[in-house]
Amino acid sequence: MSLNVDRSLPPDAAHPSPPPGGGPVPCALLESAMLPVGDRFDVWRESVLPLFESIPDEAPDNFHARVESYDLRHLVMAMSAFSPLRFHRDRHHRVAEAADHLLVQLYVEGGYVGHNGYREVCVRPGDISLLDLGRELETRAPASNALSLVIPREQLYAYASPERLTHSSVLRGDSVVGSVLGHHLLTVWGKLPSACVEEIDDINHLLLSSIVGAFTPAPTDPSGLPERITQEAIRAYIAQNLTEPLTPELLCHRFACSRAQLYRLFQPFGGVAAYIRDARLNRCWQELTERSDRPKRIGDVAMRWGFTSQSHFNRLFRQAFGVTPGEAVERAQSHVGAGSTAPHADTRPSLRDLLRRL
């Protein structure tokens, strides 16, 4: 499988201009060449530490890396090029970083060998792996270029039950499924610079459904299909009515399901109330951080999306995003004042902050 990704062009030439309306998808760029030699590896290590520990296979002063990442709210997609490295994650790492996500990686160049849990993993150029960061990991990679998708497990489990996903597995790039998924992931990646924030939910659905389709066996019993459709219908209804009162009773009545069924459908999201709360918080984040010359009243935004208590909203917002609503507005406004128009130049939030927020 031949996968050619040209990263030699300057960002303005490599990426099209963002759409005029709605704002571009937030993007962060880490370019080690822009840092002092002695800081290059340390900055990389801190950036990816929520996922795993990095150990250079060459002298740290010779280390180089470039990481471009996009904030898809519930996912992070990144293209990274790096010097030879070893990656390590043990059970203590999970506790320290409070993150045990799933990691899908397409190695455009290079690859790695090692193990994830009790399974040996060997990845070559063009291969796609599905790693479980809830299990111990030890891998070794030469100089490589990889497209990564970091997925909180509850996001993927909303599309398939855990036992159906083949963790620590590899789709070969020369297989039909591996080739199709590889080109699909690269196509999505190529479109992100011209995507807008209103399209993020659709992009996430496209990514997650294709990954589940590739990494799960074909169903032999279609009996679970109506439930799958029901959950998607409820989620779509919630997304379209976030400014309206939404209660379990209302949803049960509208979709003719019991409260127990409703809770079971949304168990992967922490419950239906948590799902609605998080969806509303995401809309608030989107509106407060949208680039605009007009002043934004935090209380009005919170009320519009269903939060009646300002103090309660502030606390939830900080827990979700690591900053207060006021800080989020201030950062967005300072970026507008700086006159930057290229999304690739926006390094807020950083990759490390994105990964920790997941």
N, C-alpha and C positions, 0 to 999 in steps of 0.2 A: 504494500500500500504506500503510495507516494503522497506525502503531506508537506506542502511547501508553504511556510509562513514567513513573509518578508518583514523583518523588524529592523532593517537597515535604514529605512526612510525616517526622516524627522516626523514627530507626531502629527504636525499639521498636514503633511503630505500623506501620511498613512491612514488618517481617519477623516471621514467627511464631517462637515459642519453639523452641529446638533440641530434638532428641529426648533423652529421659532416659538412654538407654544408648548406650555407644560413643563419645560425645563428638561435638561438631559439627565440621564441616569448618573448618579454620583460616581466619580471615578477617582482612584488614588494611584500615584505613580512613585515607585521607589527605584531610583537609578543610582547604583553604588558609585559610578564614575563621578557623580556630583559631590561625593563625600570625601573627607580626608581618608587617606589610605588606612590609617589605623582604626578608623571607625566603621569601615565597610562591612566586615563580617558581623560585628556586634549589632549594628542596626538591622541587618538581615535576620540574625538570630532572634532578636526581640520581636521582630515583625511576625515570624512564623511560630513563635513559642507557644501560642495557644493550641497549636496542632501537634508539634513535636519538637524535640531537641535536635539541633543541627550541629554536626561536627565536621570541620573542613578536612578534606583529604589531601590538601596541599597547604603550604604556609598561609596563614590568615592574611598576610599582606598581599598575597597574590589573588585573593578572593575577588570575584566580581559577580554581580547579579543585577537583573532588571525584572521588576514585577509590576505589572499593570493590573489593577483589580477593580471590579465593578460591584457596587452595593445594590443587590437585588432584594433588599429588605429581609427576606427570609433565607436567602442564599448568598454566597459570595462566589463570583467567577473571576478567575485570574489567569494570566499568561505569565509564566516565569521562565527566565533563562538564568542558569547558575553554573558556577564552577563545580568540580567533583565534590560530593558531599555524602556523609552518612546521616541517616535520620533514625532517631530513637524515641520510643515512647513506652513507658512502663505504667503499672497500675497507680503509682504515686503521682505521675504526671496528670492523670485524669482528675484526681482530687485537687491538685494545686491549681489547675487551669479551669476546672468546672466545665469542661467541654469534651464530649466523646462523640463527635459527629461522624457522619459517613463522608468519605472522600472519593470522588470519581476523578481519575486522572487520565488524560490522553497525552502520551509522550510523543511529541512531534519529532524530537531528536533525542538521542541518548536512550535512557531506560533505567532499570534498576533490578537488583536481585535482593532477596531477603525473605522475611517471614512476617505474617500478620496473624496473631494468635498462634494456632498450631499448624497453619498452612504455609507451605513454601510458595513464594511469588516470584515470577520472573517476567519482566516486561521489556519488550523490544520496541524500536520505533514504530509507531502506528497502533500499538496495542493500547487498550483501555482497561484500567483496573478499578475495582470497587473495594476500597479498604474500610475497615471498621476501626475507628479510633478508640472505641471502647475496649479493644483488645491490644495486647502488647504488640509493638511493631519494631522491627529492626531491618533497615534497608540500606543499600549502598548504590549510589548513582554516579556515573561519569558526568562530564559536562553535558548538560541536557537543556531541553526546551520543552516545557510541559504546560498543557492547558488543564487547570484544576477547577473543580466545582465542589465547594464545601457545603454539605447538606445536613442540617439538624435532623436527626433520625426520625423525629415525629413528622417532619414534612414528607419524607419518603414513605413512612409507614401509613400515611393517609391514603396512599395509592396502592399499597400492597402489604399484606401481613408479613411480619418479620421472617417467619419460617420459609416464605417463598423466595426471599432475596438470597442470592448466593454470594455472601460476603467473602472477601479475600480471593476473589476470582478475577480472571483476566479474559477479556474478549480479544482474540487475535485480530490484528489489523488486516490480515489477508482473508478473513472470513467475511461472509456476506453481512452478517449482523454487525460485526465490528467495523467494517468499512462504512456501512450506512450511518451508524451512530457517530463515527469519527467525523465524517463530513457534515453531519447534522450539527454537532457541537461547534465545529469551526465556523459554520455558517452563522449560528447564533452569535458567536463571539464577534464575527466581523460586522454584525448589525448593531451591536450594543452602542457604539459611539453615536449612531444616528437615532437611537431609540429615546423615548421620553418616559418620564416617571409613570404616566398613566398606563403604560404598556407593561409594567413590571409583573403584575399578576398573571397576565397572559404568557409572558416569557417564562415565568416560573412553571406554570402548568405545562407548557410545551417541553421544557427541559425534564421535569420530573416524570411525566408520562412516558417520554421516550426512553429514559434510563430504566424505568421499571419494566417497560416492554422488552428491553434488551437483556436485562439481568434476571428475569424470572421466566420459568418455563411456561409454554403456552397453556392456557386453561383447558382442561378437559371437561369441566362441569360449569356451565354458564349460570348456575343457580344464584351466584353472588352478584350478578350484574345489576338487578334492580336496586339493591342496596347501594352499589357504587353510584348509580345514577341519582338516587335519592340524596346521598350526601353532597354530590356536586350541585344538585338543584338547590339544596338548602344553603350551601355556601354562596352560590350565585345570588340568591335572594337576599342574604345578609349583606353582601357587598353592595347591592343596589339600594339598600334601605338602612344604611348605618346612621343616618340622621334621624330616623324614626325610632319610637320605642320598640325594642326587640326583647321578647321574653320567651322562655321555654314553652309557656302555654300557647302563645301566639304561633310559634313554629310548629308545635305538635298539631294544633288545629288546622293550620294551612296545609301541612304535608301528611295529614292523616297517619301520624305515628304516635306511639306511646312515649312518655317521658323516659322510660328505660331505654327504648330504642334510640331516642335522640342522644341521650348521654353516651350510649355505646358508640354511636357514629362519630362523636366528637371526642372520645376518650384519647385518641392520639394527639389532640391539640390541648390537652389539659382540661377538657370540658367545654361545653357550648358557651358558657359565660366568659371563660378565658379567651376563647376564640374571638368573640365579639369585641371584648375589651382590647385585645391586641390589634384587631383590624382597625378599630377606631384610633388607637394610639399611632398606628402607622399612617393613617390619613392626617392626623395632627402633625406628625413629623414632616410629612410631605408638604403640607401647606405652610408650616412655619419656616422650613428651610428652602422653600422655593424662592428663586432669585426675583427680587422685586424692588422697585424704588419707593413703593408705598409702605407706610408704617403698618405693622401688624399688631393687633390687640390679642394677646394670648388668651384672655378670658373669653373673647368672642369666638375664637377658634375652638376652644375646649367645649363651650356650650353647643356650638354647631354640631359637634361630633358626639354629643351625648354625655358629657361630663359636667355635672351640676355643681361640684365642689372644686374650687380652684386649688386648695391645698392638697386634696386627694389626687387631682390630676397632676400636679407638680411632682408628687411623690411617685406615682406610677410612671410618669414620663422619665424621670431620672433613673428609676430601676430598669426601664426598658432600653434606654439609649445612653446612659452614662453621663448625661448633661441635663441641666435644667432647661425648661422651655425658653427662658430668657437667654441662656447661653447659646442655644441652638439658633435663635433669631439673630443674636449679635454676630455669630460667626457667619451666617448667611449674608447679612447686611455688609459686614466688613469685606466679604468676597466681592460683592457688587461694587462697593466703593473702590476696590483695587482695580476695577475695570477689566477683569479677566473674562474672556469669552470662551476659552477652550476647556472642555470638561476634563481633558487629560492633565491639565495643570492644577486641578483641584486636589490637594492632598488631604482633605478633611472629609470624612474621618479616615485615619490611616488604616492600613491593612490590619495591624494589630488590634486597633479599636473595633474594626468591622468583625473580626473573628471573635473577639470577646463578647461583642453585643449579640452574636448569634446564640 
